[in-house]
Amino acid sequence: MTSASLSLGDKFRNKKMYILRTLWGSLIALLFFAAYFILGVIMMVSRSINYAAIYHQSAEVLQREKLGAVAGMVGMHSGVWVLVMFTAIMFAIQGFSYGFS
């Protein structure tokens, strides 16, 4: 039976089944990336603030250290692109597995 000949109720049931099967991966990825970016930046900035207090750094040096900490967590040199690539592959496999089931 093709998708064009499905009744409206069957189309909604199929859409609901697709959403339920793919929702867990989206939620896991959202929680992981939120924790990585938000908590990671908070920890690195607080570390910069603590170092500034210990070593009596000026406000300009502290600002530069904060920017470096954020760029280190979020930038291309952080290696987070590997995690993004893994997540994209996970979603691709999940989509193809639903499409061929």
N, C-alpha and C positions, 0 to 999 in steps of 0.2 A: 504494500500500500504506500503510495507516495504521499509526501507532505501536503500536496494540493488537495487530496481527497480526504484528509483527516477532518473530523468534525471540530468545532470550536472548542469543545470540552477536551478532546484529545490533544489539541495544540497547547492548551493551558497546562494540562497534565505533563506533557513533554517539557515545556518550558520550566515548570516547577521542579521536575526531576533534574533537569540540567543545572538549575540554580543550586539545588541542594547538594549535588555531586561536586560542584566547583566552589562552593562557598567556603568549605573548610580550608582549602589551600590559600584562598584570598585572606582569610582571617589570620592564618598562621603567618603569612608574609607581612601583613599589616602590623601585627604585634611585634614580629622580629625586627622589622626596619624601624618602627617607632622606638623600640627599646635601644637599638643600636645607635641611631642618630641622636635621639633626645638625651638619653642617659650618657652616651659617650661624649657628647659635646659638653654636657654639664660637668662630667668628671674631669675632662681635660681643661676646661676653663677654671674650675676650682683648684686644680693642680697649679695652674699658672698663677692664680691669686696667692696661693700658699707659698710658692717659690718667691714671689715678689715680696711678701711679708718677711720671709726668712732672710733673704739676701738684700733687703732694703733697696729694691729697684725703683726707678722713677716711673711716673705715670705713663710716659711715652714708651718706655721699654715694656711695661705691663700691657699696654694696648697692643703693641706689636706681638707680644707673646700670646695674647688672647686670640688675635687674628691667625697666628700660626697654628694654634691649637685647633681652631675651628676648621681651617683649611686642611690640616692633617687628618681630621676625621671625615670630612665631607668631600675633599678634593680627589683628583685623579691619582694622586700618589698614595692614597690610603689603602688601596686594594679592595675597596667596597664594590668596585665594578665586577669582581669575581662573584660576589654574592648576588648582585643584580642579574648577572648572566645565568647563574644557577637557578634563580627564581624564574627567569624567563623560560628556561628549558623545562622546568617543572610544570609551568602553566601550558607550554606547548604539548608536552606529553599527555597532560591531563585532558586537554582539548581534543587531541587526536584519539585518545582512548575512548572518549565519549562518542566522538563522531563515527568510529568504527565498531562500536558495540551494538 
